[in-house]
Amino acid sequence: MLDKPIFILGSFVLACSAKVGRFPWPGESMAAERVTIEPGGKGLNQAIMARRLGTMVDGLLAVGNDLAASFAPTALARADLPEAMLVRLDGPTGSGVAFIDAAGETSLAIAPGANLALSEVHIREKASAIAAASLVAAQFEIADAPIREAFALAHRAGVPTLLNPSPFRPVPEDILSSTSVLIVNETEARSLAATFDGPDADIATPERFIAELGPAILKRGPRLVVLTRGAAGAIAIAADEEPVVQASFPVATVDALGAGDAFAATLGVRLAEGRPLTEALRHAAAAGALTTTRHGVFDALPRPTEIAELIGILARENAPQIA
């Protein structure tokens, strides 16, 4: 158990998702099996996941001055997160729309709204909390400026940082150089590689990630880079260490929304606790897998007992059989 909070540069989004048999064609109207409206956003999801792991959470979540903002205090209370994380700004609250097909794959669009108005000024007001954190985590539903300021403050205080550049945009060199842990999926890895050396469709294959892209990212500052591959698992590369390959957990997927956030938050918390990388990856993969087995995100994010149970089930299934 950590004795210092995780500090999350969050994002708050009022999320609407529709479960459909397949993604609609342009101009097509179709019936949905179910529609879910809930508080979300990658930052909020990561904060909820970290709290469910028993970790104290601090940070910032920006909301606007519209009706959607009224969902935020209740959401934080339900998740046992401090309402002091909220930053109330002029303009619309972030919102998002997603489709989930029969296989659980997702297609979504996010309007960041007030999230992009979070600034370095707000970060400086939290400088002491950042310096006292066990980890500072960020994603890309907020602007570069607050991430740059927070990571610089953390770097000076010796606090590790975690970045999940999603939705992807080019990662500024100064932000990448002050990132301790970088987590990217295969699409984000290809996009990041294109900012280094030009487009290469095969750069995110496991072999080339281990041999080329991972080391190239490590040279730019991070101490650990993780490639998430959905149902194919994850690969982690750290400087001067052998790559770690984490298999996925076989589950019945109904909705993949939030799986990446569950993975990122769990990995960050477990590493901040000082767990070995192999153990942290295993817990992160289990958390991500469990999230896909339920509709929505808020109530789908798992608890430690569920993670331990899934890991235990797989261990028992793979244990050698004694005649």
N, C-alpha and C positions, 0 to 999 in steps of 0.2 A: 504494500500500500504506500502510495506516495505521500510525503508530508508537505509537499508544495503543489499548488494548483497547476493544471495545464492551462495555458492562455491561448484562446482560440480567436483569431481574427475571422469572425463569422460572417454569415450572410443569412438574411431572413427572406423567405419567399413563401407566398401563399400558393400552394401547389395544387393543381387539378390534374388528375390522371384518369385515363379511360382504358379499361381492359377490353381488347377487341380480338377477333379471331385472326385478323391480319391487319397490316398497316393499310390505311385507305389510299386509294388512287387520287390523283389531283381532281378536284371537283366532285368527288364522291361523298355522299352522306351515308353513314352506316350505323347500325345499332351497336351499342356497347353492352358488354356483359355486366359491367359495373363501373361507376364513376366515384372516385375518391377525392375529396377536398380536405386538405390538411395543412398545418404549418410545416414548412420544409425549408430548403436551402442547404447547400453543402455544408456551410459553416454551422448551422443549427443542428443538422444531422450528426456532425462530428462531435459537437458539444454534448448532445444527448447520449451518444455512444460512450464517450469518455466518462460521463457521469454514471451510466449504467454499470461501468466497470468498477465503480466505487471511488473514482478519482474526483477530487475537488476541481471545479472548473471556473475560470474567470475568462474575461474577454470582452468583445464588442460585437453587437448586432445592430445594424441600422434599420430603422423602419421609417415610413413616411408619416403623413398627417391625414391619411385617408381611412376608410372603413377597414381595409385589410389589416392595418396596423393594430386594430383592436384584438386580433387573434394572438398577438405576440405575448402579452403578459400571462394569459391563461396557459399558453403553450409552455412557457418557461416554468410556471408553477407546477404543471403536470410532470415536467421532466426534472424537477428539483434543481433548477438552475437559477442563479440570482437575477432578479429583475434589473439590478444595477448594470447588467451587460447591455441593456437597451440604450441606443442613441436615437433620439427622436429628431427627425429632420424634415424640412419642407419637401413636398413632392410625393409621388406615388411610392407605395411599398413594393418591393420586388414581387414578381409573380411568374408562374411557370405553367406550361401545359405539356402533358406527356401522353403518348400512346404506348401501351404494352401489348405485344402480340401473344398468340397462343403459346409460344415457346418461352415467354418471359422476357424477350428482347425488348429494348426500349428505344423510343425516338422522342426527343423533347426539345422544347424551346424555352428560354428563360429571358425575361425582361428584368434586368437588375434593379431598376428604379433607385430607391434611396441607398442601396448598397454601394453604388458607385460614388455617392457623395461622402462616404466615410473618408476622412483625410488624415494627413500626418499630424494635424493639430489634435485630433481626437486621440491619436496614438501617444503623443507627448504627455497628454493628461494622465495616461496610464503607465508612464515610464517606470515608476517604482514597482508596479504589479508585474510588468514584463521582466524586470531584473530579478524579481523574487520567484519567478515561475520555474517549473521543472522542464517545460517544453513550450515553445511558441509555434503554433500551427496556423497555416493559411491555405487558402484556395483562391481560385481566380474569378469568383463571383463578386470580388471587390477590385478596386483599382490598384495600380502598381505603387502609388505613393505611400499609402499606409503600410503596405507589406515591406517596402524598402525601409521605412522608418523603424518599424517594429523589429525587423530582422537585424538592422544595424544596432539597435539598442540591446537586443538579445546577444548579439555577437560580442559586444563590448563587455557584457556582464557574464560571459561564459555560459550562456543558456543555449542549449541546442534548438534548432529550428527544423520544421518539417513543412515542405511545400508540395501540394498537389495541384499542378497547373491545369485545372479543369474548371470551366470550359477553356480549351487551349487558346493561348495567344503567345507570341514569342516571349521568352523569359529574358528580361534584361540581365546583362552580365553581372551587374553589382548585386542583384537579388540572388542569382544563381550562386555567386561566390560566397554569399552569407547563408546559404542553405546547407544544413547538415544532412537531412534526409530528403531525397526527391522521389516521389511516387508518380509513375506515369503508366497509363494503359498503352496498348499497342498503337492505337491511333495517335495518341499524344506523343509517343516515342518517335513515330515517323515524322510528325510535324516538327518536333524539336530537332531531329536530325537534319531536316531540311534547312533549319536556320544555321546549322554548323557548316555543312558541306554541299548543300543542294539536295533536291529530292532523290530518294532511293526507296522504292517500294518494299524492298526486302530487308531493310536495316533492322526491323523489329523482330525478325526471326530469332528464336532462342540462341542459335549458334552465333549469329552476328551481333546480337545484343551483348553476349558474353565477351566476344573477341574484340568488338569495335566500339559500338555505341556506348555501352556501360563505361569502359575505360575513358572514352572521350568526355563523358559527363563528369566523371570523377576528377579529371584534370582541371575542370572549371570551378571546383570548389566543394561540392558535396562529398561527404565521407561515406555515404551509402546511397545507392540508387536501386529502386525496386521497379520491376516491370510486372504489372498485373495482366493476366491473360484470360480473365473470365473463367470459363469451365476448364481451361487448360492449366490453371494454377498461377504461380508467380515465380519470378527469379530475382534474387537479390545479389548485388555485387558491391563489395566493400574493398577499399584499398588494401593491398597486400594480404588478402584473404581469398580462399577458394569460393567460387560462386555457390550460392545456396539455392537449390531448386525445391519449391514447395508444390506438392500435388494439390489438386482441388479436392474438396469433399463432395462425394456424390450425393446430391439431394434432388428432390422434385421441385424444380424452379417454377414459380408462378409469376414472379414480378422481380426483375433485376434492379429496379430503382433503389438507390441507397446502398447497394452492396459495396461500391467503391468507397463510400464514406465510412461504412462500418469497418472495412479493411484498414483504411488510413488511420482512423482514430485508435483502433485497437493496436495496430503496430506501434504508433507513437507512444501510447500509454505503456505498453509492455517494454519497449526499449527504455523509456524514461525510468521505469522501475528497475532497470538493470538486468532484465532477463536476457539470456543468450538470443542471438539473432534467429536461430532455428526455432526456438520456442515462440518468440514473438511473431514470426511468420506463420507458424502453425495456428496460433490463436487468431491472428488476423484473417487467415483464410477461412477458418471455421465461422468467425463472425460474419464475414461477407456471404458465405454460403447460406447460413441460417436466415439472413435478411431476405434472401430471394424466395424463401419458402412461404412467405406471407404477403398479402396485398398491402400496398402503401409502404411507408417508411417509419413514421413516428412510432407506431406500435409494433413494427416488425423488427426493429433493432434489438438484438438479443441481450441476455444477461449472462453473467459469468457462469452460472450453473448450467445454462444451456450450451455454452461453448465447451465447457469441460465434459458434458455428457456426450456431445457429438465427437469430440476428440477421443473419448474413452471407447465409444462404439466402434470407431474406425480401428483403433488400436487392437481391440479384441478380435475384430474380423480378420485382421492381418497377422495375428499372433500365430506362431507355429503350432500345429496340431500335434498333440502327443498321443500316440497309439495306445 
